[in-house]
Amino acid sequence: MLIQCTKKGCYKSTDARFNKLTREVICLECGSPVTNISDYTRRTLVSIGQILRSTERKPFQVHCPSCKGRRDVLLVEGGAGALCSVCKEELRVSGAVLHAIKLHQAEQKEEE
């Protein structure tokens, strides 16, 4: 859906994206929020999939149900479990994933 940017100096028509966290429509040309967007337009952007997605992807991030985001995993002493790196809540992670995280962190330490 083409939306015209309202920022002075831009004013371009662009495929804007909806930011779910801030509930703003973002211009892809200049990166600034577009004002005067109706709730109907916001819902339309979500329904057609024009959502601003995070470009930062890291290996072994797990969805945390407490803080509702993809977070890095901290291993518990002895490797018996995993904690969210932000809220420190216990995460339910399978043994195979825990083992892979241990190997990945060991490789990271060797590279440093």
Order of alpha helices (4+ residues) and beta strands (2+ residues): beta-beta-beta-beta-beta-alpha-beta-beta-beta-beta-beta-alpha
